[in-house]
Amino acid sequence: MKTLFKNGVIITANEQNEWFREGYLLVEGKNIVAVGSGQPEQEADIDQVIDLKGQWVMPGWVNTHGHAAMSILRGYADDAPLKEWLEEKMWPMEARFNRDTVRWGTALAVVEMLKSGTTCFVDMYDHMDAVAEVVEEAGIRGVLARGIIGLCSQEEQTAKLKEATEFARNWHGQAEGRIATMMAPHAPYTCPPAYIDRIVDRAHQLDLPVHIHLSETAGEVRQNVSQYGKRPVPHLRDIGVFERPTLVAHAVHLEEEEMDILQEYDVKISHNPASNLKLGSGIAQVPKLLERGFRLSIGTDSAASNNNLDMFQEVRLAALIHKGVNQDPTVVPAQVALKMGTRWGAECAFVPHVGALEPGKEADFIIITPNQAHLQPVHDPVSHIVYSASGSDVCHVYVQGKQVVKDGQCVTLDEEKIIYEANRVLKELLQVY
């Protein structure tokens, strides 16, 4: 099945930062076969033609760090520092989560993500079979890992590692290839070194990447030095974490030597600006990392610390805060912010076959309706996407060439039921709590 999308503005997010004002996108099956301006040469054998009538097409957002099920706790514990927020509010509530809670919390997050243009998300949580089932049903792409906290007995550690292993093995490559898996020790401050070593060893056995929180707050860095005599980055290096392809979340508090280590091992970084700001964790040194050649990505973290999953807002924030902090309007320009949310995001999530509109990539893309006051006039559509647009401007979403959002509504999920069920499980949680 060949489908031609024509007469649109095509924003490719390719290495050349190309966009085409009167462009086309040709999709065959789940793959992009041609992108350009005017008409494709092979138009004769096309099965379906969709006239975009000036709509904008861009790669779907890749959200490289989150905990989807925590959408259930959106707004539950605002305006608290990370340690208090996590240990006194989140963990006691999450201890009461069950499979049903995770399913409906994840489904709520996926509806929000799809409708606001996210086609791929990285998720670290518990009851991950329920998360994977939602991904499979929704048609979204997920890079999933059972997050492992090691502050427990050795028997519990072994049970968690077994569960994480079975999930990773059973679901990797499922949902027509839309699901990939990782191994995920939660953080250096929640996992003893020997336990992280066991988890990384399992990642070696399964040939999977590692995902871990890193240096989110100054307090956890001090704790790491106090406990282990090292800052988190050399600590994880010496354990052997970076011997596997690794994606770290946050990386707010880094010294130059730590940046050297991360660069040496080609460690990927997920920048989570809204969550870091809201929890008072700090602002990552994004301009310095970009200068060093890091291809950074962007994540929302959970809706409990953000409090939404709109990647348009996250990408805009990533472009703006560093200009202000550095008093330099040239840092994190729009084209860079766009790539952080798309092409580079896919690289950081270890799914390089998406993230850009170019031949050979899978057809994960979104369509935006630009005939609105805040998106006119059009000098530069990339500028408008980064600085003006929001998730509500998305009208259609495709993953692997299949439409999953049509006219702003999810095709594959029952949004009304999901909202009802999400409120039901929250009510049950609060009654128990």
Secondary structure by P-SEA (a helix, b strand, c coil): cbbbbcccccccccccccccccbbbbbccccccccccccccccccccccccccbbbbbccccccccccccccccccccccccccccccccaaaaaaccaaaaaaaaaaaaaaaaaacccbbbbbbccaaaaaaaaaaacccccccccccccccaaaaaaaaaaaaaaaaaccccccccbbbbbbccccccccaaaaaaaaaaaaaabbbbbbbccccaaaaaaaaaaccccaaaaaaaacccccbbbbcccccccaaaaaaaaaabbbbbbbcaaaaaacccccaaaaaaaaccccccccccccccccccaaaaaaaaacaaaaaacccccccaaaaaaaacaaaaaaacccccccccccccccbbbbbcccccccccccaaaaaccccccccccbbbcccccccccccccccaaaaaaaaaaaaaaaaaaac
